[in-house]
Each structure stands twice: as structure tokens, then as C-alpha cells.
Amino acid sequence: MTNYYKSIKDVSEETGIGRTTILYRVRENNGTFPQPDAVIQHDRTVTYGWLPQTIEEYNTNKKEN
């Protein structure tokens, strides 16, 4: 079974949070944004991916708080 992940661009559009802010929150790892479900390292570049349900859950919890 193949898993499909949302890119940082998709996540930014869905959450209304800027790409740079997402990257900062992921690197800080302080619980203000979900950690990626997938990390792909190629050369010096890192690509993050989130499962759709991870972002849905984040958006639901964000609205409740």
C-alpha cells in the first residue's frame, strides 16, 4: 500500500501558516506544530511530509483551543 503525504506547500495552504513558520516550529519541536510523518533526505536537502489525517487533526485541535 502506498502512503500519500502532504507537502509543506499543501500544509501551509491548509493551515494558513507560512512555510518558514512551519519549518521553524518543526525544528524547535516544542509541540506547537505536528512533527512530519515522513522525512526524505536527498543530498543536503530535507523534504517533509505529513499524512492528511495529521493535518486534519491539527486543524481541528487548533480551532478548539
N, C-alpha and C positions, 0 to 999 in steps of 0.2 A: 504494500500500500504506500502510495506517495503522499507525503505531507506537504501542504501548501502554506507558505508563510507570507506575512505582510512585510513589505519593505519599510524602511524608515520614512520614505516619502508618503506611503499609504497611511502609516500610523500618524504622521504629522497632520495630514488632511482630516483624518477621522477624529483626532483628539483636539485639534486646534492648537496644539503645542508645536512650537518651532523645532526644526531639525536640530539646531545647535543646542537648544534646551534639553531635548531628549537625550542627545549624546552626553551632555553634562550630567544629567540625572542618572544615566546608566553607569557612567564612570564613577560617580560618587557612591552609588549603591547604598543610598540611605533610605530606601523604601518609598520615595516619592514617585517612582515610576517602575513598572514591572521590568525585570531583567529579561533580556531576549531569550526566546526559546531555542534559537539557533544562532551560532556564531561561525562564520566561514572566514578562514584566514587564507588570503592569497597574496603572496609576496609580503609587502608591508601593509597591505590594506586589510581591513576587517569589515565584513558585512554582517549586519544584524538582521534577524528575522523574528517576528512574533506570530504565534498562532492566532487566528481570528478570535477564538474564544478568550484569549488572554487580554486582548484589547477591548472586547465587549465587556468583560468583567471589570476592567479598569474604568471604562466609561460609566458603567452602572454604579460602581462604588464612588467615583468622583462626584457624581450627581447627588448621591445620598449624603455626602459629607458637606 
